[in-house]
């Protein structure tokens, strides 16, 4: 790509007033949220790029004088979606923490039930199973924690060689993704099909956790349609038991983000034990469902948003 073509693709940085003018030129109205309120919102509450991402959920006019302008899109709709997206992230992130902790607890419990396991051999055999690059990556990750305020004491006490650590220490130092890899290793080691299934679901939960932790938009991707449905069979059976039609299940699970969220929700219902964490999650999900209902009513004419939120609401009713 030439320097001139790069320059042509660069977009000018717009002032807030110019951002509003640009939205108006694209057919966005300001009936639900005045231009003054919009200017304050874009100056103090969020930034244009993050908010404008939700425009993909709305149709554009084709042909005529208003060709390319959005249909029935008010700035208040964008603001409502941004607010709900924040609430969705805040509700889902604790679920990812719950399932990771529950999976770690399960792994240690099963290990202690095997008389031939001493905890150390699991870590040594796991590290030996990795290829050179993966092993070096795990070793480097742990070495980098040596002076960490939270995990440094463990590294200094047990050393930076993961293959010489007890499994319960190694888990404390592993990232979510590395732990999921260890979980699959143990599932194969113990010929445990339930753990194999849970490994798949942990991977999906990891994607959600990363998106939430980095404040990535979630809802703006609800219009994406992926390829063939490749969901876990247990998740598919659980979805069928919710009463959702096969057509709805198939359509929504073709969306990568909805599939990941649905898988996380099911995994939480499956492996997190009864107790305060489960009760907190139920309360968070009930609050989220109410917020989704408000947004769905506001955007009732937008089938992508309404049907996606209805899908998630049904899962909350069934699994929380």
Secondary structure, 3 states (H helix, E strand, C coil): CCHHHHHHHCCCCCCHHHHHHHHHHCCCECCCCCHHHHHHHHHHCCCHHHHHHHHHHCCECCCCCCCCCECCCEHHHHHHHHHHHHHHHHHHHHHHHHHHHHHHHHHHHHHHHCCCCCCHHHHHHHHHHCCHHHHHHHHHHHHCCCCCCCCHHHHHHHCCCHHHCCHHHHHHHCCHHHHHHHHHHHHHHCCCHHHHHHHHHHHHHHHHHHHHHCCCCCHHHCCCCCCCCCCCHHHHHHHHHCCCCHHHHHHHHCCHHHHHHHHHHHHHHHHCCCCHHHHHHHHHHHHHHHHHHHHHHHCCCCHHHHHHHHHHHHHHHHHC
